[in-house]
């Protein structure tokens, strides 16, 4: 499909701006956002017309369900931190943060497996390193919390990694999409860039994951209901095996260097380990805990 250059520029720029505004709005309105993503799940009967293959289905379900049912409920549970409702208490427990860690791990692993299947071996190695270097919510004998739901409004999902990890995740994911199906690359570039730009604009690196959650979920939902991007962002003509090979090789080298730095900086003199960070230091675990509340007496 022949698409004029100006169409790519206009559509991709417009989509990135839309996604940046979307993240800002959804961050600031946890109640509306919760209802929106819950209602979005009701469109599931329409997905079968647009999703083909195990990867598309796995990606859609593994993104939309946690966005609606885990992120949404958890943000409300902290928004209403004084409410002793059993459901809210359930979503204030540590399992939520470990589940969200697992969801991100699963999404990277799905794409990494796809890289292996499509013989994108260099990028496969990069994906494995991303999984190794993604911080746990917290560490044994550690004092800091790397994943949390903020106690203060708007009760963001926060993730304390490094700007380098965020960048490596972005370039790895772009190369994955380019190799898996180049026709989707232009639109996927937009959601990855929006998630990368948002925390830079806000000067808060820890907002990367919440930006990634909402930009990816929005894109996945749109794709599950149809494919409006094919008419203005089809990038199938951009496919080039040499570019993919070189890009994957560069990603692998950068990720191996990061892996070495990650473990060198993370080891503590007492033998313990906590991931290195930059920008804002992760908060202390004790400072992330809400005051203990008990159910009201019957």
Residue pairs with C-beta under 8 A, 6 or more apart in sequence:
1 230
1 231
1 234
1 236
1 237
3 232
3 233
3 234
7 232
8 186
8 232
8 233
8 235
11 229
11 232
11 233
12 186
12 187
12 189
12 190
12 233
15 187
15 190
15 233
16 190
16 193
16 194
16 197
19 190
19 191
19 194
19 195
19 215
19 218
19 219
20 194
20 197
20 198
20 201
22 214
22 215
22 218
23 194
23 195
23 198
23 210
23 211
23 214
23 215
24 198
26 32
26 33
26 36
26 214
27 154
27 156
27 207
27 210
27 214
28 154
29 154
30 72
30 75
30 76
30 79
30 154
30 155
31 76
31 79
33 72
33 75
33 214
34 68
34 72
34 73
34 75
34 76
37 64
37 67
37 68
37 71
37 72
37 217
38 68
38 69
38 72
40 64
40 68
40 221
41 64
41 65
41 68
43 221
43 224
43 225
46 224
46 225
47 60
47 224
47 225
50 223
50 224
50 225
50 226
50 227
51 57
51 60
51 224
55 110
55 114
55 180
58 110
59 107
59 110
59 220
60 220
60 223
60 224
62 103
62 106
62 107
62 110
63 103
63 107
63 216
63 217
63 220
64 217
64 220
64 221
64 224
66 99
66 100
66 103
67 213
67 214
67 217
70 91
70 96
70 99
70 100
70 103
71 100
71 157
71 210
71 213
73 87
73 91
74 91
74 92
74 96
74 100
74 149
74 157
75 149
75 154
75 155
75 156
75 157
76 88
76 91
76 155
77 87
77 88
77 89
77 90
77 91
77 92
77 149
78 92
78 149
78 150
78 151
78 155
78 290
79 153
79 154
79 155
80 88
81 92
81 151
81 290
81 293
82 293
84 293
84 294
84 295
84 296
86 295
89 293
89 295
92 290
94 137
96 149
97 137
97 147
97 148
97 149
98 137
100 147
100 157
101 134
101 136
101 137
101 147
104 134
104 209
105 131
105 134
108 127
108 130
108 131
108 134
108 169
109 127
109 131
111 127
111 173
111 176
111 180
112 124
112 127
112 128
112 130
112 131
112 176
114 176
114 180
115 121
115 123
115 124
115 127
115 176
115 179
115 180
116 124
118 179
118 180
120 175
120 176
120 179
120 180
120 244
120 248
121 248
122 245
122 248
122 249
122 251
122 252
123 172
123 175
123 176
123 179
123 247
123 248
123 251
123 252
125 252
125 255
125 256
126 168
126 172
126 175
126 248
126 251
126 252
126 254
126 255
127 172
127 176
129 255
129 256
129 258
129 259
130 165
130 168
130 169
130 172
130 255
132 259
133 165
133 258
133 259
133 262
133 275
134 161
134 165
135 146
135 147
135 159
135 160
135 161
135 275
136 146
136 147
137 145
137 146
137 147
137 148
138 144
138 145
138 146
138 147
138 285
139 272
139 273
139 274
140 272
141 272
142 272
142 274
142 285
143 274
143 284
143 285
144 160
144 274
144 281
144 282
144 283
144 284
144 285
145 160
145 282
145 283
145 284
145 285
145 288
146 159
146 160
146 161
146 275
146 277
146 282
147 157
147 158
147 159
147 160
148 157
148 158
148 283
148 288
149 155
149 156
149 157
149 158
150 156
150 157
150 158
151 288
151 290
156 207
156 210
157 209
157 210
157 213
158 206
158 207
158 209
158 210
159 206
159 208
159 209
159 210
160 205
160 206
160 277
160 280
160 281
160 282
161 205
161 208
161 275
161 277
162 205
162 275
162 276
162 277
162 278
162 279
163 205
163 278
163 279
164 258
164 261
164 278
165 258
166 196
166 199
166 205
166 208
167 196
168 251
168 254
168 255
168 258
170 192
170 193
170 195
170 196
171 247
171 251
171 254
172 251
172 255
173 188
173 192
174 185
174 188
174 189
174 192
175 244
175 247
175 248
175 251
177 184
177 185
177 188
177 189
178 185
178 238
178 239
178 243
178 244
178 247
179 244
179 248
182 235
182 236
182 238
182 239
183 230
183 234
183 235
183 236
184 229
184 235
185 235
185 238
186 229
186 233
186 234
186 235
186 238
187 219
187 229
187 233
188 219
190 219
190 233
191 215
191 216
191 218
191 219
192 215
194 211
194 215
195 208
195 211
195 212
195 215
195 216
196 208
198 207
198 208
198 211
199 205
199 206
199 207
199 208
199 211
204 279
204 280
205 278
205 279
205 280
206 279
206 280
222 228
222 229
223 229
261 276
262 275
262 276
263 273
265 276
266 273
266 274
266 275
266 276
267 273
268 274
